[in-house]
Amino acid sequence: MLRCLLLLWFVAAYGLPAACGQGVAPRPRALNTSDGLVNNAITSIVQDRQGFLWLGTQDGLSRYDGSVFRTFRADARRPGTLVGNFVRSVAADPVRGGLWIGTGSGLCRYEPRTEQFAPIPIDYPAGTNYFVHAVLADPQGRVWAGTEDGVLCYQPGRSLRRLRCPSLPSAVPSSRTNSIQALAREKSGVMWAGTGEGFLYRTASDGAALELEARYTQATAAAVTAIAAAPRGGLWVGTIAGGLRYLPPAPGLVVEVLRPRPGAPAVHSICADPTGAWVGSATGLRYFPLPGAPRPPTGEVLKGTVLSLFAGRDGQFWVGTEAGLQSLDIRPSPFRLPVPLASTGPVWAVGTQKASLWLGTELNGVLRLNPATGALDEHLLHNPTDTSSLAENFVRAVLADHDGGLWVGTQRQGLDYRPPGASHFRHFRHQPSRPGSLADNSVRSLYRDPADGSLWVGTEGGLCRLADAQAGRFLTYRHDPKVTGSLPNYYVRCVLRDRSGRLWVGTGGGGLCRLDDPETGRFTAFRTDEQNEHSLPSNFVRALSLDARGRLWVGTEGGGICRLDNPRTGRFTTVGEAQGLPSDVVYGLQADSASRTLWASTNRGLVRLDPETGRFTTFDLRDGVPMDDYNAGAAGRGPDGRLYFGGPGGLVGFQPAGLALPSAPRVLLTGLRRLNRPVSLPDTALSQRRLLRIGPEDYVFSLEFTALDLRRAGRYPLLYQLEGFDPDWLAAGPHREATYTNLDPGHYTFRVRGADAPEKSGVALRLVVEPAWYATWWFRLLAVAAVVGAGWLAYRLRVQQLLTLERVRHRIARDLHDDMGSTLSSISILSQLARNHQKNERPAQAATLLEQIGDSSRRMLDSMDDIVWAINPAHDGLAGVTARMRAFASEVLEARGVELRFTSSPNIAGLRLPMEARREFFLIFKEAVNNLAKYAQAGHATIEVSYAHRCLQLLVQDDGVGFDQKAPARGGGNGLTNMRSRAEALRGQLSIDTAPGQGTTLRLRVPM
């Protein structure tokens, strides 16, 4: 019903003759919340400068790019969002770009550079609502807003004026007096405003005040809800009571198109064009011609509540309803039905003969169509009572000879031929008992060979050539698995001879083959090879065609379209869904010599392919094509250059030379997601950026992009590439996004372009992937410096260790030389003296010398023991040191009859002393104990080893005779001096407290 109503409107508006075929209006395309729309009640529609479609709804704002919706809603917690979710009106700014949005919470502006909203503050009277019903932006940069308190005229950055309706002497004061419900602007610059009281005002000549339009008299007190200025002058006015009026340019009288009445559907929106106006009301959408036009208004093209209307720049008409968005194409479609579907049913074959078109159908036999008049001049059907009639009504192939003869291939009843001027058919059928008969009764293709005029017949049983028409004898090429080079498959779908004289045969499952030797039946087959991307993409070949340069193109089922680049090696170049083709199922191919292009029928529309540039354009229901699905082999070219394609919905015809191709849409980056979460950039929107920095924490990010193509709704194929990462261009597919993970730090360039556009076209975005802190140059420099420093430090420590070891070796050598050497020398001398005394028979003197030798040996052993003990690392712990100290003190003092009290604090057990410090500490202690034993004449001695205040402390105390520290040392030794030197080496403090007759106390403090 909808299509018929639209068709009636097109015929009435444009005067299309019925003889030219049926102009087909596209089916309305509906979009709603299930497609991503924020809310189904669409109150306003507008298209911005970039080409986005903006939809104001009762619960937010939606932006549509032809593929997906993006939602903008109010959020008081986030600055820069919409001021209110109840959007009443949206207007595009023709001067600055962007949008002006009127909501139930005020007026705001959308800045596309930042994708942020900025509220327009108004000093509103107390108790009134800042409710904006209508918004309009004029070419002078002013913004007009209809509010509950008059019209606001806002010039950004300059002034804000409020225009109120003048008081009428006979009017009763009302809250609706200054309630401006609708705004419109004429080309002359005059602004019109409709009020809630039902009056119409216009701006004065200076634009500083509102003046009542005297011609518009009230029939009822119905609020003016919609106004539209006609392009050629005049004004359309709709009311809440269902009234519709037209005000011609002054001083013309008002024409009442629809009289308001109680219960009439309210007029919500009007969209005017040069010949009339589209009117959306509470019951649907209608078109009203200008008053005085000979054609009547249309019925309701769409049913349901229509809230908003908008005519897009690409010819689409957008309708906002309470149930979502609908789009119509109000232009006449170049794609037509030459004959009604009821007359043809599904069409399977198209043939041309002089000025006629022959159609093979599924249910209605063969039809002869006059393309110039649209008349069916002949209808050939099967008559069960007439054996000379058409053998079957299901016709799969038609071939018309130049002499008037007609060949018909049927679904299951063989081949029919009607001689020129005859009314009967001759039947050629398969007869198993008769050699030379037709290979099979299922005929799929007919082809007249331009080389010698032979008739080639493709059947389900092989390929046949009519050798003798009179005798009905055929030469058949069959598939024989035992014979190399035979026909690769029984099911022949199409036949074509190229300009080089090669005969090509397409089969259903056996690929493409070439007849190399007609005498022997030797074929060369080209099949799909999964290991070779340049092989035939599918073994099911449906159609063959030559382009203007004579190259062979192959339409396949499941592999798209391919071009034969090398007939010898079978190298093909494929165009399929991966390259943007709507479908890989191709039913028919037809060349257009005028435009040097190829047209393909698929199960998702028609495709125009330019063989030179590789650009292809899809046409389907959204472009006014009557159907999207077609039948295999149903393609032909009419005598006037029109192309025809048959399918389940009948026959589609169009003139390709006069077809306006859509321009390449603008490509934009639309969004960024990090870890699959949308990201709002703070200063500049992604579509306006040329540089984007990605932090190391964003190891997974996605870039969203689109082609602003409202008409083709995502059918324009896009390619993308990240230079520096992707080796080649990648097909975007339907999702229009690219996701990258764990990119190495560095500089990249992300590019998006149309599949048929030059490589450097489209949009480019430089990406800088920031390294993690541990991968930055300064960290690497510091790391290198740290490694070098650590190496140097390790080297220094090693050198220090070697030096320490060398010092230890030198010290041990010195000690051995000094102590051991001198002791051994004295032992040697004493031994010689003792020998002399023995010879001289002085035994007393020899015994004394032997005792001295024994004492020296014991001292030497003690020294050796001290050296071995000092260099053993097992004795680094103070527990081992105190044990040796206790043993040494007990041995020395108890032999002298001194009572010893030796104590050590438990907290020293875990302390360790380096070898040098341990040796020095022990030698100080040893010297103190030896002095105590030799000189103190003590009865009691106390030795304490403790750890406090981070110092190792030693106390050696006796009750002996003491000594005068100022007097010369007893024994003439350097014991005290050595003890002080060793304490300094330990960076410790040594103190001796003594006096004659008062005992001695030695204290040593060594910092740990």
C-alpha positions, 0 to 999 in steps of 0.5 A: 500500500505504501509503495503504491501511494508513493508511486501515485505521488511520483506519477502525479508530481513528475508526470511519468508516463506509464509506458515507460514502466513502473517507477518504483519507490523504495520501501521506507527504512525504519530505525528504532531503539533496537538499532541504537536510537536513544529514544523512539519519539523523535521531535526534531531532525537536522543535518550538520555541516559534516553530514551527520544526521541529528535526532532530538528525542524525548530522552536525549540526542542521537547522532547517526552516520548511516551505520551506527547511532551515538547518544548524547545525554544530560549528566549534571555531574559531568560538565560539557553534556547536554543541558536537558534530555527532553529535546524539542528542537535542533538547528544547524548553525550555518555560520559557525558550524555546530548545533543549537539545541532547545530543550525543556531545560534551556538552550545550549550549543554543540561544538563539533571540535570538542564534542561538548555542549555549552549552555546559554545562560538566560536571566529568566523571570522567577516562576517561569520555565526556561522551556525552548520549543523551537530553535532557528539559526539564520545566515547572519549568525543570530539564533532565534529561540521560541520560549514560554516568554517570547522569542529570544534573539541571541547573537553569540558574543554580542547581545541577547534580546527578548521579543514579546508579542504586542498586547491586543486590545480585544485579547484576554491576558493569557499565559499562552500569549508569549508561548512561542511554539513554532518558528520559520524564516523566509528567504527575505529574512523575515522571521515568523512565530506561532503562539500558543494562543493561535496567533501568527507574528512576524518580525518588523522591518528592523527585526526589533519587534514582533508584529501581528500578521493581520491576514491570519485570522483565528478560526479557533483558539488553536495553538500554532504548532508548525510553520514552514516557509515555501521556497518560492515564497509563502508560508504553511501553518499547522495547528494543534486542532488539525488546521492547515493554512497556506499564506501566499506572498502578500497581499494574497489571501490565506487559503485554508487547506484543512479546516480545524475541527474538534478531535482532528489530528494535530499537525506536528511538522511541515516540510515545504518544497517548490510544489507543496508541502509534506505534513506530519500529523498525529495520524501519519504523513501526507503531501499537499500540493500548492493551492490551485495545483491540478493534482489532489493531495495524497493519502497517508503515505505513513501511518502513525504519529509523525513528530518531525520531518527533514529533507536531506541533502542526498534526496532522502526524506527523514520522518521522525515518529513516535515509533522511531525514524523512517527514511524515504527517497522522494526522488523518482527511481531510475530502476523500473519494472517494465512489466508488472510482476503479476504478468511475469512472475519470477524471470529466469531468462532475458533475450533481445530481438530487434526492438523486442525483449524476450523473457523466460519465466517460471510460471508464465512461459515466454513473453515478448515485451516492447520496451518502448511502450511497456506492452506485452506483444506476445505470450507463449505458453504450454498447451497440454492439448497442443504438442506443437506449443511450448514444451513447458512454462518454466523457461531457463534460457531464451535466444532470439536469432536475427532472422526471427527464430526463437530458441527456448531452453526449459527446466525439464523438457529439453530445447524448443525452437520456433522458426521465423514466422511460425507459430509452432515449436519444434522440440529437441529432447534427450533420447537415450536410444538415439545417438546425437540427441540432446545430452539432457532435458534440463537446459541451463544456457543458450549461446550463439557462437560469433565465430561460426554461428554455432548454437551451444547448449548448456545442460545438466548432462554436458555441453552440446553443439547443434551439428545438424538442425534439420536432423536434430543432431548434437555433438556432445561433450561430457564429463568422463573421469577416466579421460584426462582433459574431458569436460570437468563437470556435467553441469554447464551454466554458461558459454562465451567466446572471447576476442582471441577465439577461445571458448570458455565454459562455466560449470556448476562445481567443476570450475571454469574450462576452456575448449582447446580442441573441438575435435577431440573434446580436450578441455583445460580446467581452472579450479579453486586452489586453497594454496593459491590466492590467485586461483578461481575463487569458486568452482560454481560459475554462474556468468561470463562477460567481456569488458571493453578491453576484451578481458574475461570476467567470471561471476561465481556462486560463493567467490564473488567476481573475478577477472582472468589475467592470464589465460595460460596459467589461470591467474585471476584477480578477485573482487568479493565481500572482503573487498566490499562487494555486497555478496559473493553470490553472483547470478548474472553479468552484463556489460554496458558498452556506453559506460565501459562498465560491468553490471552484476546481479547478486542476492543483495542487489545490483553492482556496477563495476568499473573494470579500469578503476576497480570501483564498484557501487551497489544499488539495492532497495534503498536506492529504489531497486525493486528487489535485491535477489535475482535469478541465475543467468537472467541478464540482458541488454535491450536494443536502446542500451537499457540493462535488464535483470530478472529475479523472483520479483520480476524484471528490473530495467534501467538506463545505465548511461543516465544513472547518477552515481553517488559521490564518495562519502566523507570518511571520518574518525568517530571514536576511541575506545580504551580496553573496550571502554569509550573515551572522551578526549578533553580538548579536541574530538577525535574527528578534529585531531591530527595527532593522538598519544597513546599511553603505555597503560592503553595496551588495547585500544580501538579506533572507530571510523565511518563513511558519512553515507546516510543513503547507502547505510554502511554499504560504502566499503572502507579500508584501513591501515596502521602504517608502521604495523599493518603490512597492507590495507585491511577491509573494515567490514560492517563494524567500522573499527580497528583494534590494536594491542601491545603496540611497540612504542614509536610513531605510526600513522592510521589511515582510512579510505574508501576501497575505490579511493587513492591510497593517500586519500581519506583521513589520517591520524598520527599516533604516538605510542608512549613507552612505559617509564622503564622503556624511556630513553632517560630510564635506559640512560640511567639503567646504563649508568647504574650498570656501569656504576655497579660494574665499577663498584664491583670492580672497586670492591674486588680490587679492595678485596684483593688489596685486603687479601694482599695486606693479610698475606703481607701481614701474615708474612710479616708476622711469620717473619717477625715472630716466627723468624726471630723465635726460630733464630733464637731457638737455633742459637740456644740449641747451638749453645746447649750443644756446646754446654753438653760437649763441655759437660755443663748440664745445668747450663744446657738444661736452662737453655733447653727450657728457654727453647721450650718457652720459645717453641710454645710462644711460636705455637701460640702465635701460629694458632692465633694466625690460623684462628684469625684467618678462619671465616668460621670464627667471624661471629663473636660467639666464637671470639668470646669462647676463645677469649674465655679459654685463653683467660682461663688457661693463663690466669688460673695457672697464676692462681687468679680467680676469674669471672668471665661474662658475655651478653647474650645479644652479642651472639649474632654479631660478626667481626671482619677478620682484621677487626677480630684479630685486633680485638683479640690481641688487645684482649690477649695483651691485657690478660697477659699483662694482668697475669705477669704484673698485677699480682691479683687475686681476682679478675673480671672480664665482661664482653657486652653490646650496647649503644651500637658498640662492642664493649670489653672490660678487663678488671683486677684487684692487683697492685696497679701501676703508675701510668706515668712511670716507665713500662715494666718489662721494657715492652711496648704493650700499652702502645700496641694496644692503643694503636690497635684500638685506633685501627678499630676506630675504638676508644681505649681507657685504662684506669689504674693507680699503685695499690688500687688495681687496674680497669681497662675499657674498650669501646668498638663501634659496630 
